[in-house]
């Protein structure tokens, strides 16, 4: 949310984030408060949020939350807004698939924002008629085709002309690694000089267990030298640009943004994307920017990736189209203007 706050010029922003966030604050209108112990908002994080909101002595005119509230969380947010005499904006990045939704979970907000048409439709079906859609945004100056990659290539030992497949996601929540380990050996056989990067943060014990299993499987298949495992990347713009193609083979999207930022960043960097055919992800494909493939169609994943890794012209054309789509629909500057207009409407 730092990028969005940086482009909202007319307001002073208290940005509540995790202690793991090492983002350097360069904007005078932002005060970053590292409140949470973890990057995901768990029960402990919600308690910290509630305590801060109910005890903060700062002057607050508007509270803007970027998560999907439960009923108890919604009640706390409503109480906090009442205490400060503040208005409330709730942005919904995603909605749980298997839960019964209730209008009461969102009635605390003066403005309700969905980050995809898919979620907007679901909100309106339960009676949230005032909901609107504002897409997530990416900084197209920071993520661009002009980013320098030589330093990162040197650190990772990747030659300039080496084709690279990048997966930047999660292990446990998305069900990705079953798919990845099914086609990586075949793609490596057809494109012997290819490298594969799994950029995955270890957020919970289950993630570490899966990564240990991934390492064993790669060792057994003699692919350890082909696959680079990264847990933390400081220079994400360089990583995105270094890759030839970005993959997002997810079995489920539970708890993930409907339109993941890593895919928008890849598109802004001028790289094609290949994703599963999940419903929300289809909203990214507003042009010939890559491929959507059924999660279980391993042969199709293999064939598409082999073709892209061998065809520089098609990769470049799809990458150029992806950046055009981001400029037209997901530019952080335009998104910030939409939110500024919304703030003025509710305050």
C-alpha positions as CSV (number, residue, x, y, z in Angstrom):
1,X,0.0,0.0,0.0
2,X,3.0,2.3,0.2
3,X,2.9,3.0,-3.6
4,X,-0.7,4.1,-3.3
5,X,-0.1,6.3,-0.3
6,X,2.9,7.9,-2.0
7,X,0.6,9.2,-4.8
8,X,-2.1,10.4,-2.6
9,X,-0.8,13.9,-2.1
10,X,-3.6,15.8,-0.4
11,X,-3.6,13.7,2.8
12,X,-1.3,12.8,5.6
13,X,-1.2,9.0,5.8
14,X,-0.5,6.8,8.8
15,X,0.4,3.5,7.1
16,X,0.0,0.5,9.4
17,X,2.3,-2.3,8.3
18,X,4.4,-5.2,9.5
19,X,7.8,-5.2,11.2
20,X,9.0,-7.2,8.2
21,X,8.4,-4.2,5.9
22,X,11.8,-2.6,5.3
23,X,10.4,-0.1,2.8
24,X,12.3,3.3,3.1
25,X,9.9,6.1,3.6
26,X,10.7,8.9,1.1
27,X,7.4,10.8,1.1
28,X,6.8,13.5,3.7
29,X,3.1,12.8,3.8
30,X,3.6,9.2,5.0
31,X,4.3,8.0,8.6
32,X,4.9,4.3,8.5
33,X,3.9,2.5,11.7
34,X,5.3,-1.0,11.9
35,X,2.5,-2.5,14.0
36,X,2.2,-6.1,13.0
37,X,4.6,-9.0,13.7
38,X,3.7,-10.8,10.5
39,X,3.0,-9.8,7.0
40,X,-0.4,-11.5,7.0
41,X,-3.1,-10.2,9.3
42,X,-3.6,-13.1,11.8
43,X,-5.5,-13.0,15.1
44,X,-2.7,-11.3,16.9
45,X,-2.4,-8.7,14.2
46,X,-6.1,-8.0,14.4
47,X,-5.8,-7.5,18.2
48,X,-2.9,-5.1,17.7
49,X,-4.9,-3.2,15.0
50,X,-7.9,-2.9,17.3
51,X,-5.8,-1.7,20.2
52,X,-4.0,0.9,18.1
53,X,-7.2,2.3,16.6
54,X,-9.0,2.5,19.9
55,X,-6.2,4.2,21.8
56,X,-4.4,6.3,19.1
57,X,-4.3,10.0,20.0
58,X,-3.5,11.1,16.5
59,X,-6.2,13.1,14.6
60,X,-7.8,10.7,12.2
61,X,-10.4,11.8,9.7
62,X,-10.7,8.6,7.7
63,X,-9.9,5.0,8.3
64,X,-9.1,2.9,5.1
65,X,-8.8,-0.9,5.5
66,X,-7.4,-3.2,2.8
67,X,-8.6,-6.6,4.0
68,X,-11.7,-8.7,4.1
69,X,-13.3,-8.1,7.5
70,X,-15.0,-10.7,9.7
71,X,-18.0,-9.6,11.8
72,X,-16.0,-9.1,15.0
73,X,-13.3,-7.1,13.1
74,X,-16.1,-5.1,11.4
75,X,-17.5,-4.2,14.8
76,X,-14.1,-3.1,16.1
77,X,-13.5,-0.9,13.0
78,X,-17.0,0.7,13.4
79,X,-16.2,1.4,17.1
80,X,-12.8,2.9,16.2
81,X,-14.3,5.1,13.5
82,X,-17.0,6.3,16.0
83,X,-14.3,7.1,18.6
84,X,-12.3,9.3,16.2
85,X,-15.3,10.8,14.5
86,X,-13.8,9.4,11.3
87,X,-15.3,8.1,8.1
88,X,-14.6,4.6,6.9
89,X,-13.5,3.1,3.6
90,X,-13.2,-0.6,3.2
91,X,-11.4,-2.1,0.3
92,X,-12.0,-5.9,-0.3
93,X,-9.1,-7.6,-2.1
94,X,-10.9,-10.9,-2.3
95,X,-13.8,-12.9,-0.7
96,X,-13.7,-16.4,0.6
97,X,-15.1,-19.0,-1.8
98,X,-16.7,-21.4,0.7
99,X,-18.2,-19.0,3.2
100,X,-21.7,-17.6,3.3
101,X,-21.4,-13.9,2.9
102,X,-23.5,-11.4,4.9
103,X,-24.2,-7.8,4.2
104,X,-23.7,-7.1,8.0
105,X,-20.0,-7.8,7.6
106,X,-19.6,-4.7,5.4
107,X,-22.3,-2.3,6.8
108,X,-19.7,-0.4,8.9
109,X,-18.2,1.3,5.9
110,X,-19.3,4.6,4.2
111,X,-17.7,3.4,1.1
112,X,-17.0,-0.2,-0.1
113,X,-14.5,-1.0,-2.8
114,X,-13.9,-4.2,-4.6
115,X,-10.5,-4.8,-6.3
116,X,-12.1,-6.9,-9.1
117,X,-15.3,-7.1,-11.1
118,X,-15.6,-10.7,-9.8
119,X,-15.7,-9.6,-6.1
120,X,-17.9,-6.5,-7.0
121,X,-20.5,-8.9,-8.5
122,X,-20.5,-11.1,-5.3
123,X,-20.9,-8.0,-3.1
124,X,-23.8,-6.7,-5.0
125,X,-25.6,-10.1,-4.9
126,X,-25.7,-9.9,-1.1
127,X,-27.1,-6.4,-1.2
128,X,-24.0,-4.1,-1.2
129,X,-25.4,-2.0,-3.9
130,X,-23.2,1.0,-3.1
131,X,-20.0,-1.0,-3.7
132,X,-17.7,0.1,-6.5
133,X,-14.7,-1.3,-8.2
134,X,-11.2,0.2,-8.1
135,X,-8.5,-2.0,-9.6
136,X,-5.1,-2.4,-7.8
137,X,-2.3,-0.3,-9.2
138,X,1.3,-0.7,-10.0
139,X,4.1,1.9,-10.2
140,X,4.9,1.7,-13.9
141,X,8.0,3.9,-13.5
142,X,9.5,1.5,-10.9
143,X,8.5,-1.6,-12.7
144,X,9.5,-1.1,-16.3
145,X,11.4,-2.6,-19.3
146,X,14.3,-0.2,-18.5
147,X,15.3,-1.7,-15.2
148,X,18.9,-2.8,-14.9
149,X,19.4,-6.5,-14.2
150,X,23.1,-7.2,-14.4
151,X,23.8,-7.0,-10.7
152,X,21.0,-9.5,-9.8
153,X,22.1,-11.8,-12.7
154,X,25.6,-11.8,-11.2
155,X,24.3,-12.6,-7.7
156,X,22.2,-15.5,-9.0
157,X,24.8,-16.8,-11.6
158,X,22.4,-16.3,-14.5
159,X,23.9,-15.5,-18.0
160,X,22.3,-12.6,-19.9
161,X,20.8,-14.8,-22.7
162,X,19.6,-17.6,-20.4
163,X,15.8,-18.1,-20.5
164,X,14.2,-17.8,-17.1
165,X,10.8,-18.9,-15.7
166,X,9.8,-17.1,-12.6
167,X,7.2,-18.2,-10.0
168,X,6.6,-15.5,-7.3
169,X,3.9,-16.7,-5.0
170,X,3.3,-19.1,-2.0
171,X,3.7,-22.7,-1.2
172,X,0.9,-23.8,1.1
173,X,-2.1,-21.6,0.4
174,X,-2.2,-21.7,-3.4
175,X,-1.4,-25.4,-4.2
176,X,1.2,-24.3,-6.7
177,X,4.2,-26.6,-6.1
178,X,2.4,-29.8,-7.2
179,X,1.9,-28.2,-10.6
180,X,5.4,-26.7,-10.8
181,X,7.2,-29.9,-10.1
182,X,5.1,-31.7,-12.7
183,X,6.2,-29.7,-15.7
184,X,9.6,-28.2,-14.6
185,X,11.5,-31.5,-15.5
186,X,9.9,-31.6,-19.0
187,X,10.5,-28.0,-19.8
188,X,14.1,-28.4,-18.6
189,X,14.5,-31.4,-20.9
190,X,13.3,-29.4,-24.0
191,X,15.1,-26.2,-23.1
192,X,18.3,-27.4,-21.5
193,X,19.7,-23.9,-20.7
194,X,16.6,-22.7,-18.9
195,X,16.6,-21.6,-15.3
196,X,13.7,-21.6,-12.9
197,X,13.3,-19.2,-10.0
198,X,10.8,-19.9,-7.1
199,X,10.6,-16.6,-5.2
200,X,8.5,-17.7,-2.2
201,X,8.4,-16.1,1.3
202,X,8.3,-18.6,4.2
203,X,5.3,-17.3,6.2
204,X,4.4,-20.3,8.3
205,X,5.7,-23.7,9.3
206,X,3.8,-25.4,6.5
207,X,5.7,-23.3,3.9
208,X,9.0,-24.5,5.3
209,X,7.9,-28.1,5.3
210,X,6.9,-27.8,1.6
211,X,10.1,-26.1,0.7
212,X,12.1,-28.9,2.3
213,X,10.1,-31.4,0.3
214,X,10.7,-29.3,-2.9
215,X,14.5,-29.4,-2.3
216,X,14.4,-33.2,-1.8
217,X,12.4,-33.7,-5.0
218,X,14.7,-31.4,-7.0
219,X,17.7,-33.3,-5.7
220,X,16.2,-36.7,-6.6
221,X,15.4,-35.4,-10.1
222,X,18.9,-33.9,-10.5
223,X,17.4,-30.4,-11.0
224,X,18.9,-28.6,-8.1
225,X,21.2,-26.6,-10.4
226,X,18.3,-25.6,-12.6
227,X,16.1,-24.2,-9.9
228,X,16.9,-21.3,-7.7
229,X,14.9,-20.9,-4.4
230,X,14.6,-17.4,-3.0
231,X,12.8,-16.5,0.2
232,X,13.5,-12.7,0.1
233,X,14.2,-10.5,-2.8
234,X,15.2,-6.8,-2.2
235,X,15.1,-5.8,-5.9
236,X,11.8,-7.1,-7.2
237,X,11.8,-4.8,-10.3
238,X,15.1,-6.4,-11.4
239,X,13.8,-9.9,-10.7
240,X,10.7,-9.3,-12.8
241,X,12.7,-7.9,-15.7
242,X,15.3,-10.7,-15.5
243,X,12.6,-13.3,-16.1
244,X,11.6,-14.4,-19.6
245,X,8.1,-15.4,-18.5
246,X,6.1,-15.4,-15.3
247,X,4.0,-18.3,-14.2
248,X,1.1,-18.4,-11.7
249,X,-0.2,-22.0,-11.6
250,X,-2.6,-21.9,-8.7
251,X,-5.2,-24.5,-7.7
252,X,-7.0,-22.0,-5.4
253,X,-6.9,-18.3,-4.6
254,X,-8.0,-18.4,-1.0
255,X,-6.6,-15.5,0.9
256,X,-4.8,-14.0,-2.1
257,X,-5.7,-10.8,-3.9
258,X,-8.1,-11.5,-6.8
259,X,-5.5,-9.7,-9.1
260,X,-2.1,-10.5,-7.5
261,X,0.4,-7.7,-7.5
262,X,3.2,-9.9,-8.8
263,X,1.4,-10.4,-12.1
264,X,0.7,-6.7,-12.5
265,X,4.4,-6.0,-11.8
266,X,5.4,-8.6,-14.3
267,X,3.2,-7.0,-17.0
268,X,4.5,-3.5,-16.2
269,X,8.0,-4.9,-16.6
270,X,7.1,-6.0,-20.2
271,X,7.0,-9.8,-19.5
272,X,4.3,-12.3,-20.6
273,X,2.4,-14.1,-17.9
274,X,1.0,-17.7,-17.9
275,X,-1.6,-18.4,-15.2
276,X,-4.3,-20.9,-14.2
277,X,-7.7,-20.3,-15.6
278,X,-9.2,-19.0,-12.3
279,X,-12.1,-16.6,-12.7
280,X,-10.6,-13.4,-11.2
281,X,-7.3,-13.8,-13.1
282,X,-9.1,-13.5,-16.4
283,X,-9.7,-9.8,-15.7
284,X,-6.0,-9.2,-16.4
285,X,-6.2,-10.6,-19.9
286,X,-7.4,-7.5,-21.8
287,X,-5.1,-8.3,-24.7
288,X,-2.7,-10.9,-26.0
289,X,-0.5,-10.8,-22.8
290,X,0.1,-14.5,-22.2
291,X,-1.9,-17.6,-21.6
292,X,-4.5,-19.0,-19.2
293,X,-4.3,-22.8,-18.8
294,X,-6.3,-25.3,-16.6
295,X,-4.3,-26.1,-13.5
296,X,-4.2,-29.8,-14.1
297,X,-3.3,-29.7,-17.9
298,X,0.4,-30.4,-17.3
299,X,1.0,-31.1,-21.0
300,X,-0.4,-27.7,-22.0
301,X,1.8,-26.0,-19.4
302,X,4.8,-27.7,-20.7
303,X,4.1,-26.9,-24.4
304,X,3.3,-23.3,-23.8
305,X,6.4,-22.6,-21.7
306,X,8.7,-24.4,-24.1
307,X,7.3,-22.3,-27.0
308,X,7.7,-19.0,-25.1
309,X,11.2,-19.8,-24.0
310,X,12.2,-20.5,-27.6
311,X,10.3,-17.6,-29.2
312,X,11.8,-14.2,-28.2
313,X,9.6,-12.3,-30.7
314,X,6.3,-13.6,-29.2
315,X,7.6,-13.0,-25.6
316,X,8.4,-9.4,-26.5
317,X,5.1,-8.8,-28.3
318,X,3.1,-10.2,-25.3
319,X,5.2,-8.3,-22.9
320,X,4.7,-5.0,-24.8
321,X,0.9,-5.7,-24.8
322,X,0.9,-6.5,-21.1
323,X,2.6,-3.1,-20.3
324,X,0.0,-1.4,-22.5
325,X,-2.8,-3.0,-20.5
326,X,-1.2,-2.0,-17.2
327,X,-0.9,1.6,-18.4
328,X,-4.6,1.6,-19.4
329,X,-6.1,-0.1,-16.4
330,X,-3.7,-0.6,-13.5
331,X,-1.5,2.6,-13.3
332,X,-1.0,3.5,-9.7
333,X,-1.3,7.2,-10.5
334,X,-4.8,6.8,-11.9
335,X,-5.8,4.5,-9.0
336,X,-4.6,7.1,-6.5
337,X,-6.8,9.7,-8.2
338,X,-9.8,7.5,-7.9
339,X,-9.2,7.0,-4.2
340,X,-8.6,10.7,-3.6
341,X,-11.9,11.4,-5.3
342,X,-13.6,8.8,-3.1
343,X,-12.0,10.3,0.1
344,X,-13.4,13.8,-0.8
345,X,-16.8,12.2,-1.4
346,X,-17.0,10.5,2.0
347,X,-15.3,13.1,4.3
